[in-house]
Amino acid sequence: MPSSYDELFARGSLMFGEEFGATASYKYFDGDNDEGDLTEWSRTSQTAIDSFWAMPSPQVQWALSYVWHDQELDMPASIPLFDG
């Protein structure tokens, strides 16, 4: 669990008449654990989702979506070296 974090979330939708629509969302997360409880780490994560959908008739529906995700984890690593 992070000791502190910042988070931003935004979402929006737009309708084009009664048959077409578009939706977009974005989430940003930046968390830190710097209290020294055995590990110190920070994580930054971003996600964006864009969708376009259509329902030209009650029998036909389709959707197209694109998802982008980027995550970075900063955590010190200890690699033990053995001799012999």
N, C-alpha and C positions, 0 to 999 in steps of 0.2 A: 504494500500500500504506500502511495506517495505521502510524504509529509507536507507537501504543498503542490498545488497544480493550478494551471489556468486552462480554461476550456471555452471554446467558442463554437456555436452551432447555428447555422442559418439554413433556411429552406424557403423555396418559393415555387409557385405553380402558375401557369398561364394557360388559358383555354383559347383555342382558335375556333370559334363557332361551337357547335355541339358535338363535333366528331373528332377533333384533334386536340391534343394537349401536350404540354411540356412541363417537366419538373426538374429542379436542380437543388442539390443540397451540398453543404460543405461543413466539415467538422475538423476543428483544430484542438489538439491536446498537448500540453507541455507540463510534465510532472517531474518533480525532484524528490529525492530522498537524501538529504544532506545532514541528518541528525547523527550519523555515525553508528547506526545500529548494525554492526558487522559489515554491511555493504553500503556503499554510496553509489547512486546511479541517477541518471536522468533519462527521460524518454520523451521524444517529440513525435507526434503522429498527425498526419493530415489525410483526409479522405474527401474526395469529391465524386458525386454521382449525378449524371445527367441522363434523363429519360425522355423519350418522345413516344407517344402512343396514339393510336387511331382506332376508331370504331365506326367504320363507314356504314355498317349495317348490323342488325342484331346478331346475325350469324357469323360475321367476320370481325375479328379483333386482332391487333398486333401491337407489339411494343419493341423498342430498340433502346438499350441502355448502355452507358459507358461508365465504368468505375475506375478511379485512379486512387491508389493508396501509397503513401510514403511513410516509412517509419524509421526512426533512428534511436538506437539504444546505446548510451554511453555508460559503460560499466568497466571499472578496472578489472583486469584479469591477473591471476597469479598462476604462473606455470612452474611447477616444481621441477628442478633439474636433479637427477640422480647420477652420481659418479660411481661406477663399479657395479 
